[in-house]
Amino acid sequence: MINFSNYGKLFLAIILILISGFFRAASAFETKLFSLGFGTGEDKLMYYNSKIVKEFEEIHPLGPSAFCIKGNTVSVVDTFNNKLKQFDETGRLINSFDMIEIVKKELSTAEIGLACISARANEKGEKEFAISDSVNGKVYIISSGRLVKTIASPYKGRFGQAEEVAYDADGSLAVCDWAENRIYIFDKNGKAVRELPSQLNGLYFNSGFLYYIEKSMNGKISFVKFNVASNKPETLFELDRPEFRIAKLLAVNAKGNFIAAFFDDSVQEKLVKSDELKAPMGYFTVAMISADGKITASENVPVTTASGSQFFFDAAEDKLYYQNYNAQQAPEGSYTIKKVNFGDK
């Protein structure tokens, strides 16, 4: 005899799983409606280029340097406005933090150079940000609009060029100092606990393991897993692609695939010629790499920022985002965020 009660429970369980999956998929940051203009307005981003336009007179075309996403909120480092701004998926301004005002007691000059950002939920459940300052050589930890602590290099008392910061879940922080070819790891209290050499930019921090990439003596690119507790690095595999340079490790996803961005010399000229106005600084080739070192998928995206991080990986959603804008087109252009789809449109 069929027990319809059990079938009803099974049907309900299936419906709940499907609904749960729907809301999980829907919870990823939706980029379709997200677009910001450039200018001095509080709900816009600041951005200089070489055009002779009022308030856009800087000779070096640069714009927002980094961003991160949490839920349906994106936090953008508005470098030239010296602010951290938060927007929703439609581009509506939610919060704006004046970084000079927040960290003024830590400034050695009248200037600040916000470069890169990482975020986590701290022990109080508050959103906490680590933001690097390339002018003063520091990393600021801020939460709820206040300075929690300041981190500096144990080597010279200041970072030469902190081009990447990454949190682990326990509050440990990794800082890649590109100018000094070093990676430093600090515990949640800001104490330096590890130091290791690094020639390239980009790192990924997860569950006590730091992943990064290095150039080998034979010219190949080595993918390295560093155990923070034991202070031991392990080379996982080497990638033999001599046309790849300016390598940046972006993430290691839940399936163990590595995601990295390279400047691929073999495709630059063709890509830039096809649409020079879209990407005058060239293209990154973003590659998905299996645990045995094979490239399984790739996508070319325009290079935007010369400093900071162009990419953000949402580990919970397994999504890679990049900021998409063209400094040569400011202020007529716009700032958008897009997903890297690796060919899955």
C-alpha positions as CSV (number, residue, x, y, z in Angstrom):
1,M,0.0,0.0,0.0
2,I,1.4,3.4,-1.0
3,N,2.0,5.8,1.9
4,F,0.9,9.1,0.4
5,S,2.0,10.9,3.6
6,N,5.6,9.9,2.9
7,Y,5.3,11.0,-0.7
8,G,3.9,14.3,0.4
9,K,6.8,14.8,2.7
10,L,9.2,13.9,-0.1
11,F,7.5,16.3,-2.5
12,L,7.6,19.1,0.1
13,A,11.4,18.4,0.6
14,I,12.0,18.6,-3.1
15,I,10.1,21.9,-3.4
16,L,12.1,23.3,-0.5
17,I,15.4,22.3,-2.1
18,L,14.4,23.9,-5.4
19,I,13.3,27.1,-3.6
20,S,16.5,27.2,-1.7
21,G,18.5,26.7,-4.8
22,F,16.6,29.5,-6.5
23,F,17.2,32.0,-3.7
24,R,20.9,31.0,-3.6
25,A,21.2,31.6,-7.3
26,A,19.3,34.9,-7.0
27,S,21.5,36.0,-4.1
28,A,24.5,36.6,-6.4
29,F,25.2,40.2,-7.1
30,E,23.1,41.2,-10.1
31,T,25.2,43.3,-12.5
32,K,22.6,44.1,-15.2
33,L,21.3,47.3,-13.7
34,F,24.5,48.3,-12.0
35,S,26.2,51.4,-13.6
36,L,27.7,54.5,-12.1
37,G,28.7,57.8,-13.6
38,F,31.9,59.7,-13.0
39,G,32.1,63.1,-11.4
40,T,32.3,65.0,-8.1
41,G,28.8,64.2,-6.9
42,E,28.5,62.1,-3.8
43,D,26.6,59.3,-5.7
44,K,29.3,59.2,-8.4
45,L,32.9,58.0,-8.6
46,M,35.9,60.3,-9.1
47,Y,38.2,59.7,-12.0
48,Y,40.8,61.6,-13.8
49,N,42.0,61.5,-17.4
50,S,44.1,63.5,-19.8
51,K,41.3,65.4,-21.4
52,I,41.0,69.1,-20.8
53,V,37.7,68.9,-19.0
54,K,36.9,70.7,-15.7
55,E,37.7,68.5,-12.7
56,F,39.3,65.9,-15.0
57,E,42.7,67.4,-15.7
58,E,45.1,64.8,-14.5
59,I,47.6,63.6,-17.1
60,H,47.6,60.0,-16.0
61,P,44.2,58.3,-16.7
62,L,43.2,56.4,-13.5
63,G,40.0,55.6,-11.8
64,P,38.5,53.5,-9.0
65,S,41.2,51.0,-7.9
66,A,39.3,48.1,-6.2
67,F,36.0,46.8,-5.0
68,C,34.4,43.9,-3.1
69,I,30.9,42.5,-2.9
70,K,28.8,41.2,0.0
71,G,25.3,40.1,-0.7
72,N,23.6,42.8,-2.8
73,T,26.1,45.5,-1.8
74,V,29.2,46.5,-3.6
75,S,31.9,48.6,-1.8
76,V,34.1,50.6,-4.2
77,V,37.4,52.3,-3.4
78,D,36.9,55.8,-4.9
79,T,40.6,56.5,-5.0
80,F,40.7,60.1,-6.2
81,N,37.8,61.2,-3.9
82,N,39.5,59.5,-1.0
83,K,36.3,57.6,0.0
84,L,34.9,54.1,0.4
85,K,31.5,54.1,-1.2
86,Q,28.8,51.4,-1.0
87,F,26.1,50.9,-3.6
88,D,23.2,48.5,-4.2
89,E,22.6,46.5,-7.3
90,T,20.9,49.4,-9.1
91,G,23.8,51.8,-8.4
92,R,22.0,53.7,-5.5
93,L,24.5,55.1,-3.0
94,I,24.0,53.5,0.5
95,N,27.1,54.7,2.4
96,S,30.1,57.0,1.9
97,F,33.1,56.9,4.2
98,D,35.6,59.8,4.2
99,M,38.8,57.9,4.6
100,I,41.0,60.9,5.3
101,E,38.7,61.8,8.2
102,I,38.7,58.3,9.5
103,V,42.4,57.7,9.4
104,K,43.8,61.3,9.8
105,K,45.8,60.5,12.9
106,E,47.7,57.9,10.9
107,L,48.7,60.1,8.0
108,S,52.3,61.3,7.6
109,T,51.4,63.6,4.7
110,A,48.3,65.5,3.6
111,E,47.7,62.8,0.9
112,I,46.3,59.3,0.9
113,G,46.5,56.7,-1.9
114,L,43.8,54.1,-1.5
115,A,44.7,51.0,-3.5
116,C,43.1,47.7,-2.6
117,I,40.4,46.2,-0.3
118,S,39.3,43.0,1.5
119,A,36.3,42.5,3.7
120,R,35.1,40.1,6.3
121,A,32.4,39.8,9.0
122,N,34.2,40.3,12.4
123,E,33.5,38.7,15.7
124,K,30.7,41.2,16.4
125,G,29.0,40.4,13.1
126,E,30.0,43.8,11.7
127,K,31.5,44.3,8.2
128,E,35.2,45.0,8.5
129,F,37.4,46.3,5.7
130,A,41.2,46.2,5.2
131,I,42.2,49.1,2.8
132,S,45.7,49.8,1.7
133,D,47.3,53.2,1.4
134,S,50.1,53.4,-1.1
135,V,51.2,56.9,-0.2
136,N,51.6,56.3,3.6
137,G,52.5,52.7,3.2
138,K,49.9,51.3,5.6
139,V,46.8,49.1,5.7
140,Y,43.8,50.4,7.7
141,I,41.3,48.2,9.4
142,I,38.0,50.0,9.6
143,S,34.5,49.0,10.8
144,S,31.3,51.0,11.2
145,G,33.1,54.1,9.9
146,R,35.8,54.0,12.5
147,L,39.5,53.0,12.5
148,V,40.0,49.7,14.4
149,K,43.8,49.3,13.8
150,T,46.6,50.2,11.5
151,I,49.0,47.6,10.0
152,A,52.5,48.5,8.7
153,S,55.3,46.4,7.3
154,P,57.6,44.8,9.9
155,Y,60.4,45.2,7.4
156,K,60.8,48.9,7.0
157,G,57.9,50.2,9.1
158,R,55.9,50.9,5.9
159,F,54.8,49.0,2.8
160,G,56.5,49.9,-0.4
161,Q,53.4,49.2,-2.6
162,A,50.6,47.0,-1.0
163,E,49.0,45.8,-4.1
164,E,46.8,43.0,-2.6
165,V,45.2,42.4,0.8
166,A,43.3,39.2,1.7
167,Y,41.4,38.1,4.8
168,D,41.1,34.6,6.1
169,A,37.9,33.6,7.9
170,D,39.6,33.9,11.4
171,G,40.7,37.5,10.8
172,S,44.2,36.8,9.7
173,L,45.3,39.2,6.9
174,A,47.8,38.7,4.1
175,V,49.4,41.7,2.4
176,C,51.3,41.5,-0.8
177,D,54.0,44.2,-1.0
178,W,54.8,44.2,-4.7
179,A,57.6,46.9,-4.3
180,E,59.5,44.8,-1.8
181,N,58.7,41.4,-3.3
182,R,57.2,40.1,-0.1
183,I,54.0,38.7,1.3
184,Y,53.3,39.3,5.0
185,I,50.7,37.5,7.1
186,F,49.3,39.2,10.3
187,D,47.1,37.6,12.9
188,K,43.7,39.1,13.8
189,N,45.4,41.4,16.3
190,G,47.7,42.9,13.7
191,K,50.9,41.0,14.7
192,A,53.2,39.9,11.9
193,V,53.5,36.1,12.1
194,R,54.9,35.1,8.7
195,E,56.9,36.6,5.8
196,L,57.7,34.9,2.5
197,P,59.2,36.1,-0.8
198,S,56.9,36.8,-3.8
199,Q,57.7,38.2,-7.2
200,L,54.2,38.4,-8.6
201,N,50.9,40.1,-7.5
202,G,47.8,38.3,-6.4
203,L,47.0,35.9,-3.6
204,Y,44.1,33.9,-2.1
205,F,43.7,33.1,1.6
206,N,41.5,30.3,2.9
207,S,41.3,28.1,6.0
208,G,44.9,28.7,7.1
209,F,46.4,28.2,3.6
210,L,47.7,31.0,1.4
211,Y,47.8,30.4,-2.3
212,Y,50.0,32.5,-4.6
213,I,52.0,32.1,-7.8
214,E,55.7,32.5,-8.5
215,K,58.1,32.5,-11.4
216,S,60.3,29.4,-11.3
217,M,64.0,29.4,-12.2
218,N,63.2,27.7,-15.5
219,G,60.8,30.5,-16.5
220,K,57.6,28.5,-15.7
221,I,54.9,29.8,-13.4
222,S,54.6,27.9,-10.1
223,F,51.4,27.6,-8.2
224,V,52.2,27.5,-4.4
225,K,50.2,26.5,-1.4
226,F,51.6,27.9,1.9
227,N,50.6,26.4,5.3
228,V,50.6,29.3,7.7
229,A,50.7,27.1,10.8
230,S,53.7,25.0,9.8
231,N,55.4,27.9,7.8
232,K,55.9,25.5,4.8
233,P,55.3,26.2,1.1
234,E,54.3,23.5,-1.3
235,T,54.6,23.8,-5.1
236,L,51.4,22.2,-6.5
237,F,52.2,22.4,-10.2
238,E,53.9,24.5,-12.8
239,L,52.3,26.2,-15.8
240,D,54.5,26.4,-18.9
241,R,53.1,29.3,-20.9
242,P,56.0,31.7,-21.8
243,E,53.6,34.2,-23.4
244,F,51.9,34.8,-20.0
245,R,53.2,37.6,-17.8
246,I,51.9,39.9,-15.0
247,A,50.3,36.9,-13.5
248,K,47.7,37.4,-10.7
249,L,46.2,34.6,-8.7
250,L,42.6,35.5,-8.1
251,A,41.0,32.5,-6.4
252,V,40.8,28.7,-5.6
253,N,37.2,27.6,-5.9
254,A,35.4,24.9,-4.0
255,K,36.2,22.3,-6.7
256,G,40.0,22.9,-6.3
257,N,40.3,24.9,-9.6
258,F,42.6,27.8,-9.7
259,I,41.6,31.1,-11.3
260,A,44.3,33.5,-12.4
261,A,44.7,36.5,-14.7
262,F,47.6,36.9,-17.1
263,F,48.8,39.4,-19.6
264,D,49.0,37.2,-22.7
265,D,51.4,38.7,-25.2
266,S,50.2,36.4,-28.0
267,V,46.7,37.9,-28.1
268,Q,47.3,41.6,-27.1
269,E,47.9,43.2,-30.5
270,K,44.9,41.4,-32.1
271,L,42.5,42.2,-29.3
272,V,43.5,45.8,-28.9
273,K,43.3,46.5,-32.7
274,S,39.8,45.0,-32.8
275,D,38.5,47.6,-30.3
276,E,41.2,50.1,-29.3
277,L,38.8,52.5,-27.7
278,K,37.4,49.8,-25.4
279,A,40.6,48.7,-23.9
280,P,43.6,51.0,-24.6
281,M,45.6,49.4,-21.8
282,G,45.1,45.9,-23.2
283,Y,43.4,42.7,-21.9
284,F,43.7,40.2,-19.1
285,T,43.3,36.6,-20.0
286,V,41.4,35.1,-17.0
287,A,42.0,31.4,-16.9
288,M,40.4,28.5,-15.0
289,I,43.1,26.0,-14.2
290,S,42.6,22.4,-12.9
291,A,44.4,21.0,-9.9
292,D,46.8,19.2,-12.3
293,G,47.8,22.4,-14.1
294,K,45.6,22.3,-17.2
295,I,43.7,25.4,-18.5
296,T,40.1,24.3,-18.9
297,A,38.5,27.6,-19.8
298,S,39.5,31.3,-20.3
299,E,38.0,34.7,-21.1
300,N,39.6,38.0,-22.2
301,V,38.6,41.1,-20.2
302,P,39.8,44.7,-20.6
303,V,42.5,46.0,-18.3
304,T,41.1,48.9,-16.3
305,T,43.1,49.9,-13.3
306,A,46.9,50.2,-13.2
307,S,47.0,49.8,-9.4
308,G,44.8,47.9,-6.9
309,S,42.8,44.9,-7.8
310,Q,40.5,44.7,-10.8
311,F,38.8,41.5,-9.7
312,F,36.8,40.1,-6.8
313,F,35.9,36.5,-6.1
314,D,32.8,35.6,-4.2
315,A,33.6,32.3,-2.6
316,A,30.1,31.7,-1.3
317,E,28.6,32.1,-4.8
318,D,31.6,30.8,-6.8
319,K,31.5,33.9,-8.9
320,L,34.3,36.1,-10.3
321,Y,33.6,39.7,-10.9
322,Y,35.6,42.5,-12.5
323,Q,35.3,46.2,-12.7
324,N,34.8,47.4,-16.3
325,Y,35.6,51.0,-17.3
326,N,37.9,52.9,-19.6
327,A,39.9,55.8,-18.1
328,Q,40.3,57.3,-21.6
329,Q,36.6,57.9,-21.8
330,A,36.0,59.7,-18.5
331,P,33.9,61.6,-17.8
332,E,31.6,60.5,-20.6
333,G,32.0,56.8,-19.8
334,S,30.6,54.8,-16.9
335,Y,31.7,52.3,-14.3
336,T,30.2,48.9,-14.4
337,I,30.8,45.5,-12.8
338,K,30.6,42.3,-14.8
339,K,31.0,38.6,-14.3
340,V,33.6,36.4,-15.9
341,N,31.6,33.6,-17.4
342,F,34.4,31.4,-18.9
343,G,32.4,30.9,-22.1
344,D,29.1,30.0,-20.3
345,K,26.9,32.8,-21.5
